[in-house]
Amino acid sequence: MPSCPATSAYRTNRLDISAYKGKVLLIDFWATWCGPCRKAMPFLNGLRNEQLKDGFEVIGINVDEDIEAAQEYLKSAAVDYPMSFNPEGDCPRIFGVTAMPSSFIVDKQGRIRMIHLGFRDEDKEGLRKQITQLLSE
């Protein structure tokens, strides 16, 4: 899996995706200006909280140029999962992000198994099934 130079909310450390090996991981690239991104966040948060005990985690990577504005948005978004910021855009380039939001679903061995572009209500069941399947492997 690609390495990503995103930073935590306080810029004290870099995101270490390899630290999540052994878990099923959904890496969600999002921005405050992206309506579907904002719509996906409550669903991803609920799914994460339901499946956390089974080894599932979500990591959000915000790509807004203004980190403070993104952090302000998150105060009202009520998201429990880890959030990183990459205003320079290195992470989207490394991962080959072509749409917003873009979600990369990673298996327990650290392999990207699915890339999901955009978000609509109809996507929820398919994402849930994919996560459940990978958790059972």
NUBATI-554721 format. One line per 3 residues: their letters; for each residue y, z, x of N, C-alpha, C. Coordinates in Angstrom, 3 decimals, always signed. Atoms other than C-alpha are relative to their C-alpha. Example, Ala and Ser with C-alpha at 12.3 -4.5 7.8 and 13.67 -1.06 7.14 Angstrom:
BEGIN
as) -1.190/+0.000/+0.890/-4.500/+7.800/+12.300/+1.200/+0.000/+0.900 | -1.190/-0.060/-0.820/-1.060/+7.140/+13.670/+1.090/+0.730/-0.770
END
This chain:
BEGIN
mps) -1.165/+0.000/+0.847/+0.000/+0.000/+0.000/+1.232/+0.000/+0.895 | -1.211/+0.045/-0.814/+3.501/-0.751/+1.279/+0.636/+1.373/+0.151 | -0.773/-1.216/-0.217/+5.574/+2.043/+2.776/+1.403/-0.239/-0.544
cpa) -1.282/+0.166/+0.666/+8.869/+2.682/+1.021/+1.015/+1.007/+0.537 | -0.981/-0.917/-0.577/+12.043/+4.164/+2.572/+0.923/+0.677/-1.008 | -0.838/-0.685/+0.994/+13.376/+5.729/-0.657/+0.151/+1.462/+0.387
tsa) -0.250/-1.403/-0.311/+14.856/+9.197/-0.406/-0.087/+0.836/-1.258 | +0.038/-0.918/+1.137/+14.507/+12.240/-2.600/+1.403/+0.178/-0.561 | -1.280/-0.204/+0.674/+17.289/+13.372/-4.891/+1.072/+0.545/+0.939
yrt) -0.981/-0.624/-0.883/+18.943/+15.276/-2.060/+0.024/-0.629/+1.386 | +0.016/+0.747/-1.257/+18.291/+12.764/+0.733/-0.507/+0.828/+1.179 | +0.506/-0.837/-1.080/+16.406/+15.369/+2.719/-1.302/-0.538/+0.590
nrl) +1.234/+0.558/-0.543/+13.192/+13.432/+3.127/-0.279/-1.358/-0.629 | +0.394/+1.316/+0.497/+11.675/+10.020/+2.695/-1.197/+0.139/-0.916 | +1.143/+0.024/+0.899/+9.221/+9.206/-0.045/-1.243/-0.369/+0.795
dis) +1.258/+0.249/-0.696/+5.717/+9.440/+1.393/-1.079/-0.281/-1.041 | +0.963/+0.392/+1.026/+3.500/+7.500/-0.987/-1.426/+0.371/+0.408 | +1.357/-0.342/-0.446/+0.438/+8.219/+1.167/-0.367/+1.441/-0.348
ayk) +0.275/-1.387/+0.379/+0.775/+11.894/+0.174/-0.706/+0.088/-1.354 | +0.615/+0.010/+1.327/-0.543/+10.886/-3.264/-1.399/-0.603/+0.005 | +1.354/+0.547/-0.075/-3.837/+9.445/-2.010/-0.972/+0.970/-0.663
gkv) +0.938/-0.813/+0.764/-6.672/+10.686/-4.212/+0.449/+0.171/-1.436 | -0.518/-0.037/+1.367/-4.489/+10.445/-7.318/+0.218/-1.422/-0.478 | -0.444/+1.261/+0.596/-3.799/+7.600/-9.683/+1.513/+0.133/-0.119
lli) -1.449/-0.065/-0.118/-0.143/+6.790/-9.219/+0.644/-1.185/-0.694 | -0.799/+1.065/+0.573/+2.359/+4.796/-11.232/+1.376/+0.091/+0.661 | -1.301/+0.058/-0.656/+5.404/+3.798/-9.171/+0.888/-0.864/-0.868
dfw) -0.873/+0.669/+0.959/+8.216/+2.873/-11.531/+1.368/-0.264/+0.607 | -1.325/+0.396/-0.460/+11.248/+0.945/-10.277/+0.901/-0.141/-1.218 | -0.872/-0.006/+1.162/+14.177/+1.483/-12.647/+1.470/+0.079/+0.427
atw) -1.447/-0.097/-0.212/+17.968/+1.392/-12.973/+0.645/+0.463/-1.303 | -0.675/-0.499/+1.193/+20.431/+3.009/-15.362/+0.502/-1.122/-0.894 | -0.521/+1.129/+0.777/+21.746/-0.405/-16.473/-1.102/-0.760/-0.733
cgp) +1.156/+0.709/+0.558/+18.245/-1.484/-17.560/-0.479/+0.711/-1.268 | +0.418/-0.582/+1.277/+17.587/-0.790/-21.264/-1.490/+0.268/-0.089 | +1.441/-0.259/+0.046/+13.797/-1.241/-21.057/-0.429/+1.121/+0.956
crk) +0.307/-1.098/-0.927/+13.772/+1.128/-18.059/+0.212/+1.340/-0.691 | -0.322/-1.254/+0.690/+15.444/+3.856/-20.079/-0.975/+0.259/-1.150 | +0.958/-0.133/+1.106/+13.077/+3.181/-22.984/-1.381/+0.431/+0.510
amp) +1.316/-0.324/-0.561/+10.003/+3.498/-20.730/-0.099/+1.448/+0.459 | +0.038/-1.311/-0.636/+10.970/+6.846/-19.218/-0.625/+1.098/-0.871 | +0.657/-1.049/+0.803/+10.037/+9.125/-22.167/-1.513/-0.218/-0.130
fln) +1.437/+0.287/+0.081/+6.677/+7.362/-22.522/-0.697/+0.366/+1.311 | +0.611/-0.304/-1.294/+5.927/+7.590/-18.791/-0.047/+1.504/+0.242 | -0.034/-1.446/-0.176/+6.965/+11.235/-18.763/-1.088/+0.675/-0.841
glr) +1.041/-0.565/+0.856/+4.682/+12.055/-21.702/-1.391/-0.295/+0.527 | +1.298/+0.386/-0.550/+1.760/+10.131/-20.202/-0.304/+0.805/+1.258 | +0.161/-0.779/-1.235/+2.279/+11.854/-16.873/-0.361/+1.439/-0.329
neq) +0.263/-1.398/+0.328/+2.357/+15.296/-18.452/-1.364/+0.190/-0.657 | +1.328/-0.052/+0.614/-0.785/+14.550/-20.491/-1.109/-0.102/+1.041 | +1.062/+0.338/-0.957/-2.755/+13.271/-17.484/+0.160/+0.668/+1.368
lkd) -0.263/-0.630/-1.297/-1.306/+15.362/-14.632/-1.192/+0.807/+0.490 | +1.145/-0.840/-0.381/-4.242/+17.775/-14.642/-1.211/-0.827/+0.398 | +1.119/+0.885/-0.326/-6.604/+14.787/-14.324/+0.230/-0.793/+1.284
gfe) -0.264/+0.689/-1.258/-4.946/+13.500/-11.138/+0.917/-1.200/-0.117 | -0.942/+1.106/+0.186/-2.229/+11.178/-12.448/+1.409/+0.475/+0.313 | -1.392/-0.310/-0.282/+1.338/+11.113/-11.182/+0.848/-1.257/-0.146
vig) -1.001/+1.069/+0.083/+4.419/+8.982/-11.799/+1.067/+0.319/+1.030 | -1.148/-0.127/-0.895/+7.089/+8.406/-9.174/+1.020/-1.027/-0.452 | -1.077/+0.915/+0.332/+10.397/+6.909/-10.222/+0.780/-0.343/+1.253
inv) -0.871/+0.425/-1.098/+12.385/+4.869/-7.732/+1.193/-0.698/-0.628 | -1.229/+0.533/+0.559/+15.939/+4.303/-8.857/+0.653/-0.924/+1.023 | -0.600/+0.987/-0.899/+17.692/+1.250/-7.418/+1.503/-0.180/-0.234
ded) -1.447/+0.064/+0.196/+21.253/+1.890/-8.627/+0.721/+0.192/+1.337 | -0.799/-0.184/-1.210/+23.896/+1.591/-5.910/+0.681/+1.360/+0.019 | -0.679/-1.281/+0.124/+25.535/+4.794/-7.176/-1.020/+1.090/-0.335
iea) +1.019/-1.030/+0.191/+23.020/+7.618/-6.682/+0.508/+1.107/-0.917 | -0.541/-1.086/+0.811/+25.326/+10.176/-8.272/-0.026/-0.355/-1.484 | +0.048/+0.433/+1.401/+25.552/+8.141/-11.491/-1.437/+0.060/-0.522
aqe) +1.408/-0.068/+0.404/+21.754/+7.879/-11.591/-0.432/+1.452/-0.204 | +0.338/-1.414/+0.137/+21.409/+11.628/-11.037/+0.628/+0.586/-1.263 | -0.658/-0.465/+1.221/+23.896/+12.261/-13.835/-0.781/-0.462/-1.227
ylk) +0.806/+0.514/+1.106/+21.855/+10.026/-16.160/-1.279/+0.823/-0.169 | +1.263/-0.738/+0.054/+18.688/+11.949/-15.277/+0.153/+1.385/-0.617 | -0.221/-1.308/+0.619/+20.247/+15.205/-16.484/-0.284/-0.044/-1.496
saa) +0.249/+0.126/+1.436/+19.966/+13.889/-20.041/-1.324/-0.695/-0.308 | +1.235/+0.750/+0.222/+16.743/+11.921/-19.568/-1.233/+0.901/-0.106 | +1.111/-0.955/+0.075/+14.478/+14.995/-19.286/-1.292/-0.581/+0.555
vdy) +1.157/+0.562/-0.691/+12.070/+13.464/-16.775/-0.559/+1.058/+0.945 | +0.651/-1.017/-0.824/+9.550/+15.782/-15.099/-0.581/-0.546/+1.299 | +0.671/+0.552/-1.171/+8.123/+13.384/-12.524/+0.959/-0.152/+1.183
pms) -0.828/+0.134/-1.199/+9.341/+13.024/-8.924/+0.855/-1.263/-0.056 | -0.942/+1.112/+0.030/+12.353/+10.776/-8.514/+0.557/-0.220/+1.404 | -0.587/+0.387/-1.275/+13.531/+8.908/-5.428/+1.058/-1.054/-0.261
fnp) -1.125/+0.927/+0.131/+16.535/+6.694/-4.811/+0.011/-0.971/+1.162 | -0.053/+1.022/-1.036/+16.873/+3.441/-2.907/+1.124/-0.983/-0.317 | -1.120/+0.880/+0.326/+20.376/+2.011/-3.405/+0.112/-1.204/+0.930
egd) -0.039/+1.127/-0.940/+19.924/-0.242/-0.368/-0.886/-1.149/-0.443 | +0.882/+1.044/+0.511/+17.186/-2.160/-2.188/-1.178/-0.343/+0.897 | +1.128/+0.283/-0.897/+14.604/-1.963/+0.613/-1.338/+0.073/-0.727
cpr) +1.285/-0.186/+0.692/+11.811/-0.674/-1.621/-0.324/-1.157/-0.946 | +0.326/+1.143/+0.851/+12.100/-3.407/-4.261/-0.378/-1.248/+0.801 | +0.356/+1.154/-0.847/+12.028/-6.024/-1.474/-1.403/+0.163/+0.569
ifg) +1.318/-0.243/-0.599/+8.990/-4.433/+0.180/-1.109/-0.196/-1.033 | +1.005/+0.105/+1.055/+7.096/-4.248/-3.120/+0.026/-1.354/-0.710 | -0.093/+1.300/+0.668/+8.249/-7.696/-4.280/+0.377/+0.114/-1.465
vta) -0.430/-0.201/+1.381/+9.927/-6.430/-7.458/+0.756/-1.231/-0.483 | -0.638/+1.203/+0.561/+10.911/-9.375/-9.660/+0.605/+0.241/-1.380 | -0.517/-0.308/+1.339/+11.814/-7.657/-12.952/+0.259/+1.494/-0.079
mps) -0.275/-1.419/+0.216/+13.145/-4.365/-14.220/-0.377/+0.361/-1.427 | +0.654/-0.790/-1.034/+11.402/-2.137/-14.820/-1.233/-0.720/+0.536 | +1.267/+0.449/-0.573/+8.471/-2.877/-12.557/-0.816/+1.235/+0.315
sfi) +0.889/-1.132/-0.235/+5.536/-0.493/-12.495/-1.222/-0.472/+0.779 | +1.150/+0.291/-0.842/+2.886/-0.553/-9.795/-0.997/+1.133/-0.199 | +1.027/-1.007/+0.246/-0.324/+1.246/-10.725/-0.974/-0.033/+1.177
vdk) +0.745/-0.141/-1.248/-2.179/+2.518/-7.670/-1.222/+0.875/-0.253 | +1.220/-0.777/+0.209/-5.781/+3.735/-7.620/-0.106/+1.154/+0.998 | +0.180/-1.191/-0.827/-7.141/+6.841/-5.892/-0.129/-0.315/+1.485
qgr) +0.123/+0.411/-1.401/-7.766/+4.879/-2.693/+1.307/-0.572/+0.556 | -1.294/+0.497/-0.464/-4.135/+3.776/-2.492/+0.191/-1.497/-0.140 | -0.115/+1.452/+0.210/-4.663/+0.176/-3.650/+0.767/-0.282/-1.287
irm) -0.707/+0.423/+1.205/-2.271/-1.465/-6.083/-0.985/-0.782/-0.852 | +0.979/+0.625/+0.880/-4.491/-2.393/-9.028/+0.633/-0.776/-1.140 | -0.655/+0.694/+1.104/-1.938/-3.553/-11.580/+1.502/+0.058/+0.227
ihl) -1.466/+0.033/-0.004/+1.695/-4.615/-11.689/+0.428/-0.327/-1.416 | -0.480/+0.193/+1.359/+3.424/-4.269/-15.017/+1.501/-0.246/+0.036 | -1.414/+0.370/-0.002/+6.769/-6.018/-15.521/+0.603/+0.204/-1.379
gfr) -0.681/-0.235/+1.260/+9.249/-4.982/-18.200/-0.622/+1.169/-0.748 | +0.588/-1.038/+0.837/+8.539/-2.525/-20.994/+0.366/-0.253/-1.449 | -0.147/+0.088/+1.462/+8.005/-2.873/-24.747/-0.950/+1.023/-0.605
ded) +0.881/-0.971/+0.666/+6.426/-0.505/-27.245/-1.448/-0.473/-0.002 | +1.366/+0.550/+0.030/+3.409/-2.830/-27.385/-0.745/+0.212/+1.317 | +0.625/-0.186/-1.314/+2.737/-2.098/-23.690/-0.661/+1.363/+0.160
keg) +0.437/-1.385/-0.181/+1.993/+1.590/-24.195/-1.513/+0.146/+0.036 | +1.453/-0.165/+0.073/-1.659/+1.307/-25.182/-0.703/-0.599/+1.213 | +0.609/+0.625/-1.172/-2.535/-1.080/-22.352/+0.202/+0.829/+1.263
lrk) -0.262/-0.856/-1.161/-0.879/+1.142/-19.759/-0.863/+1.255/-0.057 | +0.814/-1.214/+0.170/-2.641/+4.212/-21.153/-1.474/-0.294/+0.347 | +1.396/+0.364/-0.272/-6.037/+2.432/-21.012/-0.232/-0.223/+1.491
qit) +0.140/+0.268/-1.430/-5.471/+1.257/-17.423/-0.025/+1.306/+0.791 | -0.051/-1.296/-0.686/-4.556/+4.773/-16.282/-1.294/+0.772/-0.222 | +1.223/-0.718/+0.352/-7.529/+6.321/-18.095/-1.193/-0.574/+0.762
qll) +1.096/+0.649/-0.718/-9.893/+3.774/-16.539/+0.017/+0.380/+1.481 | -0.082/-0.328/-1.434/-8.619/+4.423/-13.006/-0.287/+1.469/+0.250 | +0.296/-1.426/-0.166/-8.818/+8.182/-13.487/-1.504/+0.274/-0.058
se) +1.444/-0.216/+0.138/-12.496/+7.842/-14.418/-0.801/-0.579/+1.160 | +0.720/+0.621/-1.138/-13.382/+5.848/-11.283/-0.238/+1.002/+1.130
END
